[in-house]
Amino acid sequence: METYRLKNIAIVILALLNGFLLLLLGYQYYQSQMAAAETERQLRTLFAGSHLALAEDVDLRQGALRPLGVRRHSEEEAAMAAFLLDGEVQSTNQGGGIYSYENGCGTMQFRSVGLLGVELSRPVLDVEEFARDFCDQFGYRELRLELKGQSGTADAVQYVDGVPIRGCTVTMTFDRGVLTGIAGSYVALEEGAVAAGERLSAVTVLTRFLDYRGEEGIVCNRVEDLQCVYVLPSAASAQTLLPAWQVVTDTYTYFVDCATGEITRQ
C-alpha cells in the first residue's frame, strides 16, 4: 500500500514538473515573440524616419537559407534534351565538362553548372502550351512570353523547393511555331531540399540596406519585397548555390550576401 502511494506521489510530482516546464517554455516563446514584435516596430520607425517606406506584407521573421550543393545528373540532362529535341537522343562527351545530345531535330549542349545551348528546328503545336509544359517538367517559373502569333520568345527562372535561383534562366526562341533555339542555365540539384541557416536575419539585412542607401545615395522611396533566394555562381567550377537576400525597391533590385553582407544591384 505504501509503495502504491509513493508511486502516485512520484507521478504527481512528475506531472507538476512537466507542467512547470511547459509554462516556462510558453513564457519564453511569448517573450521572444514580444521581442521580435518590438524589433519590427523599431525597424519600421527607423525606415519612416529615413523617408523610406517598408511594405506592410514584408515578412521580417523569415529565415535565411543554407548553401545548397549541386551535382551534374546526366539522366536529367538527357531528359531535358529528349524533351526539347522531341525524341531519343545520342550523347557525346566533348571534354572540358561539355556534353552534347543530338538527334534529327538538332543539337543540345550542357556545360559546367548547367550552362546550356541548343541549335534545333523542332515544330510545336502550341508555343505557349509547350513553354508551360517545359517549365512544369524542369522546375522553371516566372514564365514571361513575348509572342506575336506563334513567333517570339519565352523566358523563365529555375526554382528549387519554391525558392528562385537568380541568374539561372532560360530563353526559348520560336519562329512560326518552330522552336529554333534555347539558351541559358540549368542546375541539377543534389537532393534539391532547401534548409534554414543561421546567417543574416531579415531585420539585419534591411538595417544594412538602409545604411547602404544613405552611404551610396541610392534613389528609392519604398522597399516592396524581401526574400531569401539562391544565386547562380559565376565560376563555372562552383559546386554550391549561395543564398542571398533579394531586396526589391521601387527602382532597382538589390542582393545582400547572406554570409558577408555585401550588397550588389541587379
N, C-alpha and C positions, 0 to 999 in steps of 0.2 A: 504493500500500500504506500509506504514511504517512498519507494522508488518511483511509483506512478506519479506521485505529487511532484517529486523533483523533476521528472521529465516534463510535466506540464509547465512548471515554473521556467525551465530552460526554454521551452517553446515560446512562452510569453515574452521572455527576455529577448530572444532572437527576433520575434515579430516586432517588438518595440524598437530594437536596434535597426532593423531593416526600414521601418517607417521613418526613423530619425534620419537615416542616410538618404532616403528618398526626398524627404523635406529639405535636407541640406543641398542635394543636387538641384532640386527645383528652385531653391533660393539663389544658388549660384547661376543657374540659367537665367533667372529673372534679372539678376544683377548684370549679367553680360548683355542681355537684350537692352536693358536701360542704358548701359554704357554705349552700346552701338548706336542707339537712337540719338543720344546726346552728341556723339561724334558726327553723325549725319547732319544734325541740326546745325552744329558749328561750321561744318563744311559748306552747307548751303548759305549760311550767313556770310562766310568768307567770300564765296562766289558773288553774292549780291553786292557786297561792299566793293568788289573789284569790277562791278558793272559787267559781269558775265553770267548769263542765265544758265541754269542747270535743269534740264528736262526732268519733270516730276517722275517719269517712268524709268529713269536710270536706276538700276539696281546697284546700290552701294555695298551690298553684303555678298555679292557674288565672289567666288573664289578664283584664284589663278589656276593655271594648268601646269602639269609637269611636262618636261620634254618627252617627245614620242619617237621611238626608234622606227626606222624604215628599212625595208629589205626588198630587193627585187624578187618578184614572183613571175617566173616565165609563163606559168599557167594563166595568170591574169592578163599578161601582155598578149598572149596568144588569143585569149578570149576576146579582148578588145579588137585585135587585128581581124579576127574572123567576123566580128560584128560589122566593122567598118568596110571590110573588103567582101562582105556578103558570101562567106563560104570558107571551106577548108583552106588553110594557108601553109606555106612551106617556110620554115625558119632557118636563118643563117647567122652564125656568129661572125660579125665583121671585124672583131678585135677592138680593143680600146673601150670596152664596155658598151659597144653598139651591137644591137641585134635587129635584124631585118626580117620582115614577114611579107610574103608576096603570093599573089595568085593572078588570075587573068584580069582582075579589076585594078591592080596597081601594087604599089609597094609602101610598106609602113616601117618606120624605124623607131626604136626606143633607145635612148641613151641613159647615162647615169642620172640618178634622181628623177627618172621618169620623163625626161625631156623627149618629146615625140615629134615626128613629122611624117606626113603622108602625101604621096602623089598618087592620085587614083581618078577613076572615072566610074562612079557607081550610081546608077539610076535609083531613085527612091520614089515611092508613090505619093507621099505627102511629106514635105520638108519639115513642117512644124512637128508633126507626129514623130518623125524619125529622130529629130533633135531631142524631144522629150523622152523617148524610149532610151536613147543613149545616156542621158543624164540619170534616169531612174536605174539603169543597169550598172553604171560605173561610178555612182556616188557624186554626181555633179548637181549643183543647184544654182540659183540666181540666173536662170536662163534669160538671156536678152536676145530677142530676134529683131533683125533689121532686114526685112524681106520686102520685095516687090514682086508679087506673084510667087513663083517658085524659085526666085533668084535672090541672093543676098548672103548674109552671114548669121551665125548663131554663136553666142559667147556664153560660157558657163564657168563656175568656180567649183573646185573639188572640195568636198566636206568629209569629215570623219566624226561619227557619232554626234552629228548636229553642229559641229564646230567647223567653220570655214578655214581653209588653208590659203591664206592670201599669197598671191603670186603664182598659185597653181591653177591655171586657167587653160581652157581650150577655145579655139575659134574654128568653126566649121564653115566652109565656103561652098555655096550651091550656085549652079548655073542652069536655069530652066529645068529644075527637077533632077539635076545630076550633082551628086557630091563630088566636088573636084579637088578638095584638099582639107586637111585638118592639121593644125599646128598648136603647140602649147606644151603643157606638162601633165604628167600623171604619176602619182606616187602610190606604189604598192605598199600597203601598211601592214607591218608585222603586228599581229594581234588586233590592231585597229581599235583599241579601247583607250579613251582619254581618262585621266585621273587628276584629282585635285592636287595642287602643290602648295608649298609654304613660301611663296615668293611675294612680290609687291602686292599689297592689297589695293582694292579699288579706290579707297579713300586716299591712300598714299599716292597713287598714280595721279589722281585728279589734283591733289595739292601740288605735286611736281609740275603738272601741266600748267597750273595757274602761275607758278613761278616762271616757267619757261615762256609763257605768253608775255609776261612783263619784261623779261630779260631780252627776248628776241623781237619785241614789238609786233607780235602776231596780231593780225586784224581778224577778230571774230567776236560775235556777240552771244553765242549760245553753244553749249555742248548738248548735242541731240541724242547721242548714244554712246555707250561704253560696253565693250565686250572683250573677253579674253579669247584670242584666236591663235592659230598656228601660222607661221610664216615660212614659205619655201626658202631653203638656204640657197645662197648664191653660189657656193662652192659645189662643183659637180660631184665631188667625192664625199660630201657630207652624208651622214647616215642618221641624222636626228632632225626632227622638226622642233624648232624652238618656239615657245609661247611668247606672245606679246599682247599688251593691252591696246585695243583699237579705240581711239578717241575720235568720234565723228563730230565735227563742228559745222556751223552753218556756212563755212567757207572751204575748209580742207579736212582731210582725214589724216590723223597722226598715229604713229605706233610707238609705244613705250616698251622697251625690252624688259621682260619680267625679272631678269637677273641683274642687269646693270643699271636700269632706269634711263638708258639713252633714248632720246626722242628723235624720231625722223618723220618727215612728212611724205605722204603718198604722192 
